[in-house]
Amino acid sequence: MNATARACVLDYGSGNVRSVANLLEYLRVEHVVSNSESSIEHATHLVLPGVGAFGAAMDMIRTRIPLPAVEAAVHENRKPFLGICVGMQVLAESGEEFGSHQGLGWIPGTVRRLHDHGLPIPQVGWNEVRTTSAAGLLGEYQTTDFYFVHSFVFEAADKANVVGTTTYGETFASIVRRDNVVGVQFHPEKSQKAGMLLLANFLRL
């Protein structure tokens, strides 16, 4: 892990923010839960947790988070950014949950309902994530189980941005990456050792 990593966990009111902060605490990573421009500027890594619906999340993100400061940190200063669950989904250009909503558009694509093929929705529980070498998040492992809670999936416009997949009814993107921007559909903070490994490797980026 990067010994000088300083993580800023962005908080728009999502219920899993404290769990992510607790995992960073366990990993002994310097971190702060903050939306202040100063915290964003001084962080080396940014994390956006997320629970809930796409449109409601985007409304809260626009209201509570200084997006120009975040975009400058991510796009100009190239700071690694991790979006978790809905925090991953809002990286898309649009989402179809409860109508059509505009996302951040950092990774081209659309968030649509999971094609469950008769399986229970939402998907809740452990499932396998199969990664490519481009993921850069699981070290020597190419397959690892993570904990999921979701009904919608990220359909990337460019399949090169899909660096991890999972099958539940259909095979969908469970990790997306575009340069320094990473999104994961599962919950690292609920995934025990696998989640620790992923977060530690993200902090090495």
N, C-alpha and C positions, 0 to 999 in steps of 0.2 A: 504494500500500500504506500501511496505517496505520503511521506511523513509530514509534509507541509500542507496537506489538504485542509481546506476550510470550506465546509459545506454550508450552503444557505438553503433551508427548507422553506419553500414558499407556501403561504397559508391563506387560502381563500375561504376557509371554513370547512374543509373536507375532514371527515371523521378519522382518517388514518394518519393524520399529520403527526400526532404524538407517538404512534407506533413506529413510524419511520425515524423520528428523533431518538426514540429509545434504542433502536438498532444502531444508530450512529454512536450513541453513548456507549453501548456495549462494545463496539469496535474501537472505542477510544479515539474517535475522530472529532476534532474541533468543529463545532457546528453551532448554528443559531436558527431558530424558527422566526423568520422575519420577512416583511415585505418592503423594508426600507431601502431606498436607493443606495445608502451607504453600505448596508450589509451585502447587497447584490454586487456592488463595486469591489468590495474587499474579499468576497468569496472566490475560491478557485473552482468550485463545482456548485451547480444549482440542481435542486430536486423539486419536482412538482408532483406531490401525491394526489390521488383523486378517488372519490367514491361518489356515485350518483349519476344523474342524467347529463348528457352532453350539453344541451342548451342551457340548463341551469348552471352548470359548471362554468361555461363560457361567460355567462352574465356576471357571475361572482368574480371571475378572473379579471374581467374588464373593470369591475368596480373597485376591487381591493388591491390588485397587483399593478405596479407601475410598469406596464408592458414596454414602453420605450427604453427604460433602463435594462430590463431583461433582454430585450432584443439586441441592444448594444453589447451587452456582456456575451451573448451567445453568438451573434453573427459578426460582430466587429472584433471582439477580443477573443473569440473562439473558446470560450469556457465550456467544458463538458456539461451537458444538460440531460437529466434523466426524468422522463415522465412515467408515472406509475398508474396503471389501470385507466381511469378516465383522464388522468394526466398524460397518458400516451395518446388516447383517442383525440384529444383536442389539438394534437400536432397536425391532424389532417386538415384538408381544406374545408370539409363540411361533414356534418353528421346528420343522420336520418332518424334519430330517436325523438319521438313526440314532435314530428315535423322536421323541416329542414333548417339547419343552423350553421352559421359560418364558424369555422375553427381558426386556429392560428395560421395554418397553411405552411408550416415549416417543412413538412414532408408531404408531397403531393399524394392525394388519395381521399377516400370517403369512408366514413364509419357507417356500417349497415348492420342489420340484425343478423345474428348467427343462424345459418341454415342447420337446424338441429336434427332433422331427419327422424323426428319422433322421440328424441332424447329430452329429458327434463331441461327446462329453461327457467332461470339462469343456470349456467354451468357453475356448480359449487363444489369445490374440492380439489384434490391433487390430480395433476395430469402431467404428461411428459412434454418437455420442450426439447426439440431437436435443433441444434444451432449449426451455423456455418462458421468458418474461420473468421469471417468478417465481423462476427458479433464481438469478439474480443472481450467477453465478459465471464466465461465459464472456465478459463484456463484450459486444462487438458481434457475436460469433459465435453462431449458432443451431445449427450442426452442427460437431462437431469429433470427431476420432478419438482414442480412449483405449485403453489396454491392459487386457484382461480375463483373469482366471483364475477360473472359478467353474462350479458345477453347480446352484446354487440361486438363487432370485430372491425379491425382496421384493414380495408382493402386498398393496398398501395398501388399507385399508378405505375410505378417503376419497381418491378420485382427485385431489382438489385438492392432496394432498401429493406427488403425482408430478409433478416439474418437469423430468425428463429421461427419455427412453426410448431403447431400443436394440432392434434386431431380430436374433434368432438363433434360428431355428425358430419363435419367437413374439416378439411385441413385449412387452418387460418394462420395469419401472422400473429405470433405471440411476442416477437421482438422485432422492432424496426430500428433502423439506424441510417442516418444521413450525416456523414462527417462526425461532428462533435455532438450531434443531437441523437439521443437514444430513447426509445419508448418500450415499455414492457407491459403486456396485458395482464400479467399475474401480479401477485402481491409479494415482493421480496420480504417485507416485514412480517409476513405470516408463513414464510417458507423455510424457517429454521436454518440449517447449515447451508442449504443451497442459496437462500436469500443473502446470508452473510457473505458467501463467496462472490455472488454477483455484485453486491454493493461495494465490497472491497476492491474488486477488479474495476468497477466504474471509477472509483476514486484514484485509480492508477492512470486513467486516461489523461 
